[in-house]
Amino acid sequence: MRCHASRFSGGVATRALAVVAVFALTFGVALPLCCHRLVYSYYFLRSFYLDAVSEEALRESLRRSQEALRFWQSAAPPAAAAAAGKGPRPRPELLLTVVTVRRRDGFRYHYLLQVAHRLRLLLAGCGERPCAEVVLCDVESGPDVNEDAKLLERHFRVLRRPPGERPALNVFEREKRDYAFCLRRAYELVRPRHAVVLEDDALPRPDFFRVLEELLRRRFAAGALYVKLYHPERLQRYWNPEPYRLLEWLGLGLLGASLLLGLRGLLGLRGPPAPVEPRRPSARASAAQLALLAIYVMAGAELLGRHYLLEARRLSPQLYAVSPATECCTPAVLYPGNASLRVAAYLDRAVCYKGNAKDTVLYRLARAAPGERSYSVEPNLITHIGWFSSVRPNSARPRLL
């Protein structure tokens, strides 16, 4: 009996050492080697790579801006634009409003021209039936002209505030009022079935319109107040106050653990031979193995970065996930039906200030209003390229994080 007990304890110690070795090799060697250049991973070496990655992103943005500037300077207005105002237009399925203001910092990056250029390319791939009608809403009222919006007047309809209408309030309240103005005026002008509002630094991804079409076919859209199409990548982690992410994380761990256990059985990896006649593992032992492997998978997914796992959903529009809305941010938002008018009315009731910007106000109002539902889409449908903010102080050398 003593011999069997010593062999049993020795087997347990061997298994424990093997588990420690696997965890150490995975989280101390393999993942750091694979992930130290991934910006949104816990292993990203900020002190070594952040400046270089940020500079590369700025160079890429500048390249796109110059390409867009050359395109719009030489582009002839489309026939539809030339015929604007010569009769009633059919009610479009989707209106896309781009809210823009002249940026004092980072003007040479021409964010609006980049976004408009991308939209032109995407709309050209829609075929005979346009994916959307595009309207620009220029809220600039200062002494300087929004030169990018002026350049695009030949190609898109442009809405502007009447002179002197824009009050000189704090910058966050002014931003909110500008946004509500664009929501209301664009809808009243076009009367679309659905509306999307982009800020002028929200660059649509290649599958933008295909995913929107899929989302609008889903049942949830009919009762939604709004659907956010962007959430900052750095805030997409599992370890987060959002309850659904914790459940998603747990589900991923259990699924991964089950697959690993099944794979082990298929490969015949049963560990060291048992000291006595083999017996079926107890329920307690099986549960312990499942829990240990679930922790292993969950830790790996979190340390790698949830953002990179979400990218796999881009394989098909049907794989994009819809979850309860997050508080931040509003560079790209879908308003099904006439919800944009309701949102404008909600925003009129609140006052914005530092720490209570329009995205926070909208999130709280939607949660407080009876019967309203709001959602977020993952992964993001736009790339946020606006490193130079129009409402907050800017650094001379902005960084990705």
C-alpha positions as CSV (number, residue, x, y, z in Angstrom):
1,M,0.0,0.0,0.0
2,R,2.8,2.4,0.9
3,C,4.5,1.6,-2.5
4,H,1.3,2.3,-4.3
5,A,0.8,5.6,-2.4
6,S,4.3,6.8,-3.1
7,R,3.8,6.0,-6.8
8,F,0.5,7.8,-6.9
9,S,2.0,10.9,-5.2
10,G,4.9,10.7,-7.6
11,G,2.5,10.6,-10.6
12,V,0.6,13.7,-9.2
13,A,3.8,15.6,-8.8
14,T,4.9,14.7,-12.3
15,R,1.6,15.9,-13.8
16,A,1.8,19.1,-11.7
17,L,5.3,19.8,-13.0
18,A,4.2,19.2,-16.6
19,V,1.3,21.7,-16.1
20,V,3.7,24.3,-14.7
21,A,6.1,23.7,-17.6
22,V,3.3,24.1,-20.2
23,F,2.1,27.3,-18.6
24,A,5.6,28.7,-18.3
25,L,6.5,27.9,-21.9
26,T,3.3,29.3,-23.3
27,F,3.0,32.5,-21.3
28,G,6.7,33.1,-20.6
29,V,8.2,32.2,-24.0
30,A,5.9,31.4,-26.9
31,L,3.4,34.3,-26.5
32,P,6.0,37.0,-25.8
33,L,8.0,35.9,-28.9
34,C,4.9,36.0,-31.1
35,C,3.1,39.0,-29.7
36,H,5.7,41.6,-28.6
37,R,5.0,43.6,-31.8
38,L,1.2,43.4,-31.6
39,V,-0.1,46.8,-30.5
40,Y,-3.1,45.6,-28.6
41,S,-1.5,42.6,-26.9
42,Y,-0.4,42.7,-23.3
43,Y,3.0,41.6,-24.5
44,F,3.5,44.7,-26.8
45,L,6.8,46.4,-25.9
46,R,5.7,50.0,-25.9
47,S,9.1,51.4,-25.1
48,F,10.7,49.7,-28.1
49,Y,8.0,49.8,-30.8
50,L,5.3,52.4,-30.0
51,D,7.0,55.4,-31.5
52,A,8.0,53.5,-34.7
53,V,4.5,52.0,-35.2
54,S,2.9,55.5,-34.6
55,E,5.2,57.1,-37.1
56,E,4.5,54.4,-39.7
57,A,0.7,54.9,-39.2
58,L,1.1,58.7,-39.7
59,R,3.1,58.2,-42.9
60,E,0.4,55.9,-44.2
61,S,-2.3,58.4,-43.4
62,L,-0.3,61.2,-45.1
63,R,0.2,59.0,-48.2
64,R,-3.6,58.4,-48.3
65,S,-4.3,62.1,-47.9
66,Q,-2.1,63.1,-50.8
67,E,-3.6,60.4,-53.0
68,A,-7.1,61.6,-52.1
69,L,-6.2,65.3,-52.6
70,R,-4.9,64.6,-56.1
71,F,-8.0,62.5,-56.9
72,W,-10.5,65.2,-55.9
73,Q,-8.5,68.0,-57.5
74,S,-8.7,66.2,-60.8
75,A,-12.1,64.4,-60.6
76,A,-15.0,65.5,-62.7
77,P,-18.4,65.7,-60.9
78,P,-20.5,62.6,-61.5
79,A,-23.6,62.9,-63.7
80,A,-25.9,62.5,-60.7
81,A,-24.3,65.4,-58.9
82,A,-24.5,67.6,-62.1
83,A,-28.3,66.8,-62.2
84,A,-28.8,67.6,-58.5
85,G,-31.9,69.7,-57.9
86,K,-33.5,69.0,-61.3
87,G,-36.4,67.1,-60.0
88,P,-37.4,64.9,-57.0
89,R,-35.0,62.1,-56.0
90,P,-36.3,58.7,-55.0
91,R,-36.1,57.9,-51.3
92,P,-32.8,56.2,-50.7
93,E,-32.5,53.0,-48.7
94,L,-29.4,54.4,-46.8
95,L,-28.2,57.9,-46.2
96,L,-24.6,58.4,-45.1
97,T,-23.9,61.7,-43.5
98,V,-20.3,62.8,-42.9
99,V,-20.0,65.5,-40.2
100,T,-16.9,67.6,-40.8
101,V,-15.2,70.7,-39.3
102,R,-11.9,72.3,-40.3
103,R,-9.1,71.0,-38.1
104,R,-6.5,73.5,-37.0
105,D,-4.1,70.7,-36.2
106,G,-3.2,68.0,-38.7
107,F,-4.8,69.8,-41.6
108,R,-2.3,68.3,-44.1
109,Y,-3.8,64.8,-43.4
110,H,-7.1,65.8,-45.1
111,Y,-9.2,63.4,-43.1
112,L,-12.4,64.3,-44.9
113,L,-10.8,63.8,-48.3
114,Q,-9.6,60.4,-47.3
115,V,-13.0,59.4,-46.1
116,A,-14.8,60.7,-49.2
117,H,-12.2,59.0,-51.5
118,R,-12.8,55.7,-49.7
119,L,-16.6,56.1,-50.0
120,R,-16.3,56.9,-53.7
121,L,-14.4,53.7,-54.2
122,L,-16.8,51.6,-52.2
123,L,-19.9,53.2,-53.9
124,A,-18.3,52.4,-57.3
125,G,-18.5,48.7,-56.4
126,C,-22.2,48.7,-55.7
127,G,-23.3,48.3,-59.3
128,E,-26.3,50.0,-60.8
129,R,-28.2,50.3,-57.5
130,P,-26.3,52.7,-55.2
131,C,-25.5,51.4,-51.7
132,A,-26.1,54.8,-50.2
133,E,-26.6,58.5,-50.8
134,V,-23.8,60.7,-49.3
135,V,-24.3,64.1,-47.7
136,L,-21.6,66.2,-46.1
137,C,-22.5,68.3,-43.1
138,D,-20.0,71.1,-42.7
139,V,-20.3,72.7,-39.2
140,E,-17.4,75.1,-39.6
141,S,-18.4,78.6,-38.6
142,G,-15.1,80.3,-37.8
143,P,-13.2,82.8,-39.9
144,D,-11.4,80.0,-41.8
145,V,-13.1,78.1,-44.6
146,N,-13.3,74.3,-44.4
147,E,-11.3,73.9,-47.6
148,D,-11.7,70.2,-47.9
149,A,-15.5,70.5,-47.8
150,K,-15.3,73.3,-50.3
151,L,-13.4,71.1,-52.7
152,L,-16.0,68.3,-52.4
153,E,-19.0,70.6,-53.2
154,R,-19.0,69.6,-56.8
155,H,-19.3,65.9,-55.9
156,F,-21.6,65.8,-52.9
157,R,-24.5,67.7,-51.4
158,V,-23.2,69.9,-48.5
159,L,-25.2,71.1,-45.6
160,R,-24.1,74.2,-43.6
161,R,-25.4,76.1,-40.6
162,P,-26.8,79.5,-41.4
163,P,-24.2,82.3,-40.5
164,G,-24.1,83.2,-36.9
165,E,-26.3,80.2,-35.8
166,R,-23.5,78.3,-34.1
167,P,-23.3,79.6,-30.5
168,A,-20.0,80.1,-28.7
169,L,-20.4,77.5,-26.0
170,N,-17.9,75.1,-24.5
171,V,-16.4,72.9,-27.2
172,F,-18.2,69.7,-26.1
173,E,-21.6,71.3,-26.1
174,R,-20.9,72.8,-29.5
175,E,-19.9,69.4,-30.8
176,K,-23.1,67.9,-29.5
177,R,-25.3,70.7,-31.1
178,D,-23.5,70.3,-34.4
179,Y,-24.1,66.6,-34.4
180,A,-27.8,67.0,-33.6
181,F,-28.1,69.6,-36.3
182,C,-26.6,67.2,-38.9
183,L,-28.8,64.4,-37.8
184,R,-32.0,66.4,-38.1
185,R,-31.2,68.4,-41.3
186,A,-29.8,65.4,-43.2
187,Y,-32.8,63.3,-42.5
188,E,-35.2,66.1,-43.4
189,L,-33.4,66.7,-46.6
190,V,-33.3,63.1,-47.9
191,R,-35.9,61.2,-45.9
192,P,-34.0,57.9,-46.0
193,R,-35.2,54.6,-44.8
194,H,-32.0,54.3,-42.6
195,A,-29.1,56.6,-41.8
196,V,-25.5,56.3,-40.9
197,V,-23.5,59.2,-39.5
198,L,-19.7,59.2,-39.8
199,E,-17.3,61.8,-38.3
200,D,-14.8,63.0,-40.9
201,D,-12.0,60.9,-39.4
202,A,-13.9,57.5,-39.7
203,L,-12.4,55.7,-42.6
204,P,-14.8,52.9,-43.8
205,R,-13.4,49.4,-44.2
206,P,-13.7,47.5,-47.5
207,D,-16.7,45.5,-46.4
208,F,-18.6,48.5,-44.9
209,F,-21.7,48.4,-47.1
210,R,-22.0,44.6,-47.2
211,V,-22.0,44.4,-43.4
212,L,-24.5,47.2,-43.1
213,E,-26.8,45.4,-45.5
214,E,-26.5,42.3,-43.4
215,L,-27.1,44.1,-40.1
216,L,-30.3,45.8,-41.4
217,R,-31.7,42.4,-42.3
218,R,-31.4,41.2,-38.8
219,R,-34.4,41.3,-36.5
220,F,-32.7,43.4,-33.8
221,A,-32.3,46.4,-36.1
222,A,-36.1,47.1,-36.3
223,G,-36.2,48.1,-32.6
224,A,-32.7,49.7,-32.2
225,L,-32.2,53.3,-31.4
226,Y,-28.7,53.2,-32.7
227,V,-25.9,50.7,-33.5
228,K,-22.3,51.8,-32.9
229,L,-19.9,50.7,-35.7
230,Y,-16.7,51.4,-33.8
231,H,-15.2,50.8,-30.4
232,P,-11.5,51.7,-29.6
233,E,-9.3,48.6,-30.0
234,R,-7.5,49.2,-26.8
235,L,-10.9,48.9,-24.9
236,Q,-11.9,45.6,-26.5
237,R,-10.4,43.3,-24.0
238,Y,-12.2,40.5,-22.2
239,W,-11.2,41.8,-18.7
240,N,-13.8,44.5,-18.8
241,P,-16.8,45.7,-16.9
242,E,-19.1,44.6,-19.8
243,P,-20.9,41.5,-18.5
244,Y,-21.4,40.0,-22.0
245,R,-17.6,40.0,-22.6
246,L,-17.0,38.0,-19.4
247,L,-19.6,35.4,-20.6
248,E,-18.0,35.3,-24.0
249,W,-14.6,34.8,-22.4
250,L,-15.9,32.0,-20.2
251,G,-17.6,30.3,-23.2
252,L,-14.4,30.6,-25.2
253,G,-12.4,29.0,-22.4
254,L,-14.9,26.1,-22.0
255,L,-15.0,25.5,-25.8
256,G,-11.2,25.6,-26.1
257,A,-10.8,23.3,-23.2
258,S,-13.3,20.8,-24.6
259,L,-11.5,20.8,-27.9
260,L,-8.1,20.3,-26.2
261,L,-9.5,17.4,-24.2
262,G,-10.9,15.8,-27.4
263,L,-7.7,16.3,-29.2
264,R,-5.8,14.7,-26.4
265,G,-8.1,11.7,-26.6
266,L,-7.7,11.4,-30.4
267,L,-3.9,11.5,-30.2
268,G,-3.8,9.1,-27.3
269,L,-2.0,11.4,-24.9
270,R,-2.9,9.9,-21.6
271,G,0.1,10.9,-19.6
272,P,2.4,8.5,-17.7
273,P,1.2,4.9,-17.1
274,A,-1.0,4.4,-14.1
275,P,0.6,2.5,-11.1
276,V,-2.5,0.3,-10.8
277,E,-5.0,-1.0,-13.2
278,P,-6.5,1.8,-15.3
279,R,-9.8,3.1,-14.3
280,R,-12.2,5.6,-15.8
281,P,-11.4,9.1,-14.5
282,S,-13.7,10.3,-11.8
283,A,-16.1,13.2,-12.5
284,R,-14.1,15.4,-10.1
285,A,-10.8,14.7,-12.0
286,S,-12.5,15.4,-15.4
287,A,-14.0,18.7,-14.1
288,A,-10.5,19.7,-12.7
289,Q,-8.9,19.0,-16.1
290,L,-11.6,21.0,-17.9
291,A,-11.3,23.9,-15.5
292,L,-7.5,24.0,-15.8
293,L,-7.6,23.9,-19.6
294,A,-10.3,26.6,-19.6
295,I,-8.1,28.9,-17.5
296,Y,-5.2,28.1,-19.9
297,V,-7.3,29.1,-23.0
298,M,-8.8,32.2,-21.3
299,A,-5.5,33.5,-20.2
300,G,-4.0,32.9,-23.7
301,A,-6.9,34.7,-25.4
302,E,-6.7,37.7,-23.1
303,L,-2.9,38.1,-23.2
304,L,-2.9,37.7,-27.0
305,G,-5.6,40.3,-27.4
306,R,-9.3,40.0,-28.0
307,H,-9.0,42.5,-30.9
308,Y,-7.0,40.0,-32.9
309,L,-9.5,37.2,-32.3
310,L,-12.3,39.4,-33.5
311,E,-10.6,39.9,-36.8
312,A,-11.5,36.3,-37.7
313,R,-15.2,37.4,-38.0
314,R,-14.3,39.5,-41.1
315,L,-14.5,36.3,-43.1
316,S,-18.2,36.9,-43.7
317,P,-20.7,39.6,-42.9
318,Q,-22.8,37.0,-41.2
319,L,-20.1,36.5,-38.6
320,Y,-20.1,40.0,-37.3
321,A,-21.3,40.1,-33.7
322,V,-23.9,42.4,-32.2
323,S,-23.8,43.2,-28.5
324,P,-25.2,45.8,-26.0
325,A,-23.8,49.3,-26.7
326,T,-20.6,50.5,-25.2
327,E,-20.3,54.0,-23.8
328,C,-17.4,55.1,-26.0
329,C,-17.4,56.4,-28.9
330,T,-19.4,57.8,-31.8
331,P,-17.3,58.2,-35.0
332,A,-19.6,55.9,-36.8
333,V,-23.2,55.1,-35.9
334,L,-26.1,53.4,-37.7
335,Y,-29.6,54.8,-37.0
336,P,-32.3,52.4,-38.3
337,G,-35.5,53.9,-39.6
338,N,-36.1,57.4,-38.3
339,A,-34.2,56.9,-35.1
340,S,-31.8,59.7,-36.0
341,L,-34.7,62.2,-35.3
342,R,-35.3,60.6,-31.8
343,V,-31.6,60.8,-31.1
344,A,-31.4,64.5,-32.0
345,A,-34.4,65.1,-29.7
346,Y,-32.6,63.2,-26.9
347,L,-29.4,65.2,-27.4
348,D,-31.3,68.5,-27.2
349,R,-32.3,67.7,-23.6
350,A,-28.7,67.4,-22.3
351,V,-25.8,69.8,-21.8
352,C,-22.3,68.5,-22.6
353,Y,-19.0,69.5,-21.0
354,K,-15.6,67.9,-20.3
355,G,-16.2,64.4,-18.9
356,N,-19.8,64.4,-20.3
357,A,-19.3,64.4,-24.1
358,K,-22.0,63.5,-26.6
359,D,-21.1,59.8,-26.6
360,T,-21.6,59.6,-22.8
361,V,-24.8,61.6,-23.0
362,L,-26.2,59.4,-25.7
363,Y,-25.3,56.2,-23.9
364,R,-27.0,57.3,-20.7
365,L,-30.1,58.7,-22.4
366,A,-30.6,55.5,-24.3
367,R,-30.3,53.4,-21.1
368,A,-32.8,55.7,-19.3
369,A,-35.4,56.0,-22.0
370,P,-38.1,53.3,-21.7
371,G,-38.2,50.8,-24.5
372,E,-35.0,52.0,-26.3
373,R,-32.3,49.6,-27.2
374,S,-28.8,50.3,-28.4
375,Y,-26.1,48.0,-29.7
376,S,-22.5,47.8,-30.9
377,V,-21.0,45.8,-33.8
378,E,-17.8,43.8,-33.5
379,P,-15.3,43.9,-35.2
380,N,-15.1,47.6,-36.2
381,L,-16.6,48.7,-39.5
382,I,-14.3,51.8,-39.7
383,T,-10.7,52.7,-38.9
384,H,-10.4,55.8,-36.8
385,I,-7.7,57.9,-38.4
386,G,-8.2,61.1,-36.5
387,W,-5.1,61.4,-34.4
388,F,-5.5,65.2,-34.3
389,S,-8.7,66.0,-32.5
390,S,-11.0,68.9,-33.2
391,V,-12.2,69.2,-29.6
392,R,-9.2,68.2,-27.4
393,P,-5.6,69.5,-27.1
394,N,-3.2,67.7,-29.5
395,S,0.3,66.4,-29.1
396,A,2.9,67.4,-31.6
397,R,3.7,63.7,-31.9
398,P,0.5,61.7,-31.5
399,R,0.7,58.0,-30.6
400,L,-1.5,55.0,-31.3
401,L,-2.0,54.4,-27.6
